[in-house]
Amino acid sequence: MSVYRRGDTYWYKFWFANKLIRESAKTDSKTLAKSAERQRRRELEEGFNGLSGEDRSKRVQTLSQAADAMVEEYALRLSANSLRYLKQRIAHLKHHMGDMMLIEIGDRTIADYQTARLEEGTSGSTINGEVMFALRIMGPIGDAVRLKLRRANRLRLPKNESCGKALSEEQEAALLGAAQVPEVPEGVKMDLRATRSPAIYPAIMLALNTTMRESEIKNLRWEEINFLKGILTVGKSKTKAGAGRTIPINSELLRVLGEHKAWFESKVGPVAPELYVFPFGDCNKYQPERPISSFKTSWTNVRNKAGLSIRFHDLRHTAITKLAESGAGDETIMAIAGHVSRAMLSRYAHIRTEAKRRALEAIATKPAAATSQSQDARIA
């Protein structure tokens, strides 16, 4: 047993399963620190000996080792997007708890992880998903930890019900102005710092005029745009309800897409059905067989120039909010946006205060005539 002081707090350390356990006792009392050390050692021993011999070696695996085994197991079952999502969630778990043995991870460890991720600015729903992955990786002992967390009402953090914010007309105008590629007279050299990605303006217009998600826009192919009928068909989507939905193209968006098609033909090559509308690469090194990987750099530049602190997803929120303000019914909005349920729709379509004010002003009670008649009666 080894108990030592670090600052104002006592710590303990001991070897277990060929691994050095070093933790804070979270007390300034040496006696309590010794008791905490004995209790922690007993927890680990009970966790180890309470399982069959076949499982014991797995319980002294680190979280990183167990997570890698899980990824290998699921690699052939999951789609590329699902596997990428799994790896992203596991990366955060590894960063915070990767070196810990599975039997070291208890309800207090998970609670500390939740706190650390909240301090990093992560949403409650994201943390909940990560914790579920951690408990699944932990196997049988994860079931016991899940029960303790549920009893303490710490299993799931409250979700952030706000999906974003809707832009005002002034903010929209500023954003679109910042996104447009300025025209440069022939022979005039343009400052490279003032250039704009030729993809960002049509991408923003698509989001504002169709409710499409960023991932849906990035994976859009030319075969999914019917210029003659003025209809766009969404290909890959986050949800089943989103994939394959058709969206009418309004006149302004049709003009922008026509201009982007002309740019594509002059800078990238002939338009073909299987090619991506927003190709991978830049300048004269485009690869239209691959979709653009991200709008991040150009989006950040445009957003900063417009003086706005918003996410790309807020453009979808804006479009859905404007549809709700226009009087479009729930079924129409869900068909355009690809929502699965009205419950999900209600998280987006928060009608802005100005629209509510206009609606209430339109039905404002005006008793002026009645008041005038009553005054005339009293005079008579």
C-alpha positions, 0 to 999 in steps of 0.5 A: 500500500502506498499513500502519498500527498500531492498538494493538499490532497492524498493520492494512492498507488498500487499494482494490479494485474501488472498495471500501476493504479494511481488515483486521487483519494480526493481527501486531505485525510491520510486515514481516509485515503488509506481506506479509499485505497483499500476500497478501490483495490477490493472493487478491482479484485471483486470485478476480476474474480467475479467473472469466469476464467475465460473472461478475466483476461478481457477484463484487464484489457485497456479500453483502447484494446477492447475498442480496437477489437470492437471496430475490427469485429464491426468493420465488415458489418457496417457501412462506411459512414456508420464505421466512420461514426463509430471511430469518431465516438471511440476516439473521444473515449480513447482520449479520456479513458483509453489507458484504463483497464475495463475493470477500472472504469466504474460509474464515477469514471463515466460521470467524470467523463461526462463532466470533462466532455461537457467542459469541452463544449460537447452536447448532451446527446453526443456524450450520451451516445459516447457513453453507450459505446463505452458501456457496450465495449465494457461488456458484462461489467458495463451492464453493472455500471449502467445500472448504477448510473441509472439509479443515480439518474446520471446515465443520460445527460439532458439533450439540447433541444435547440437544433440551431437558429434561423437567420434574419433577412439582413444576415442572409443578405450579408452571408450571400454577399460574402459568398459570391465570387467577385468579378474581376476585370480582364487583365487585373490581378486579383488578391488571392485573399479576396477569392472565394470558393466557386462551390460555397455560394451555390452550396449555401443557396441549396441549403437555404432554398431546399433544406438540404443537409451539408452531407446531402449537398456534398454528395449531390450528383448531376443526375439528381438535378433535372433542369427541365422539370425543375426538380432535385432528388436527394441521394445519400441522406442521414435518414431513410426519410431523407434519401430519395425525396424530391424537392422542387427547384425555385427560380432563383436556385435554378439560375444559380445552379445553371451558372454553377453548371457553366462554371463546371463545364469550363473549369472541370469538364463535361457534365456527366450524370455520375459526376459530383456537382461539387467535385473534390480538389481545387483550381485545375486539379478537380476530380469530379468522380469524388465529392468535395470532402468539406466546405469548412475552410470556405464556409469559415472565411465567408462566415467571418467576412459576414460577421456571423457566428453560425453553423452551416446547419443553421441554413437548413434551420432557416429554410425550415423556419421560413417554410413554417412562417409561410404557412406550409403544412407539416406534411409539406415541410416533412416531405421537403426536409425529410423529417421522420416525425412531427416531434423532430419537426417541432425541434426545428420550426420554432417560428421567430418572434417577428412572425408571431407578432405579425400573426397576432397583430393581424387578429388584434381586437379593435374595440374603437368603434364599440367604444365610440358608440358607448360614448355617444350613448352616454352623451345622449 
